[in-house]
Amino acid sequence: MTAISIAEFGGPEVLQPVRLPVPRPGPGDVLIRVAAAGLNAPDLGQRRGTYNPPPDASPLPGLEVGGEIAAIGKGVRNWSVGDEVVALTHGGGYAEYVVVPAGQVLPVPAGWSMLTGAALPETFFTIEQTLVMRAGLAPGMQVLIHGAAGGIGGAAIQIARLHGATPIAIVSGPDKAAYARSLGAAETIERTREDFVARTLSITNGKGADRIVDIVGGETLDRNIRASARFGHIVIVSTLAGPKAEINASLILMKQLTLSGSTLRPQSREVKAAIARSLLKSAWPALADGRIVRPRIRALPLAAAARGHVELEKPGNYGKLILTTAWGESLNNRDNPIESA
């Protein structure tokens, strides 16, 4: 099979096509023939050498795929060869085939394709685990979302709405603000020209946000504390602005705040399977009936993975990017075409 390897740590050019044997599923695993693989920020970190995979993970990049089941390992009962699925992988998604624990596999939602479905798992698993299962997202809450036009942010907007909460989107410009509103953001804040703390307090009538999804870190963390409501919960899923922050700890005490951090990839297959079951009950019906809408998705061929990383790193990028295998490209031509990046 063709796969994309990281020849050495560095820029996008280190992503190189290679020929590898098709992997075999072990007990409890399935082999997926990949139609498309999603691109995500952790892939950039892995390529740069700042987000190394766990010891038991594939060294190949790629954390989410859409495709069909090609083979089944011992003990797998809920899937059959030929089933169209999406999956959260343990690495190895940038390839024509990938082995995935069966518990991390979900059916392609009704009305979606294997290609568009490839844009879902990494971001939806992340938000389901952190904002819903850990931070207790509930109806009536006001949720402040950084990077709201990206994959994580877009998923947070839609999942917040699905649970009866009010999403407030922080973006960098008007195009991204319009996109966030198209996903269901109730309010948008353009961070390049507005103080997001003051705007959040204004929008919430001085109360602050009940939940905050932070992908920025750095000095933004202290500002998030000031933008939080009493008993608020700040979910830290990335630290794009840097790992160190100087914060006012007294505000955490006075507001009785919770700060939590989580990375998805090192979680056990049992934890990931529990997240998948939660999504199947809540988000998957909403994906099928239109309550959750399709994000902006742009596609590139698998061999152009380096160009995909260039696109992903551009400040103006928003929505999701996927890589299509040769088989996936043929499906894209036959089905509803996806925009090319």
ABEGO torsion letter per residue (X at the ends): XBBBBBABBEBAAABBBBBBBBBBBBBGBBBBBBABBBBBAAAAAAAAGABBBBAABBABBEABBBEBBABBBBGBAABBBGBBBBBBBAEGABBABBBBBAAABBBBBBGBBAAAAAAAAAAAAAAAAAAAAAAGBBBGBBBBBBGAABAAAAAAAAAAAAAGBBBBBBBABAAAAAAAAAAGBABBBBAAABBAAAAAAAAAGGAEBABBBBAAEEAAAAAAAAABBBGBBBBBABBAAEABBBBBAAAAAAAGBBBBBBBAAABBAAAAAAAAAAAAAAAAAAAAAGABBBBBBBBBBAAAAAAAAAAAABAABBEBBBBBBAAAAAAAAABBBBBBX
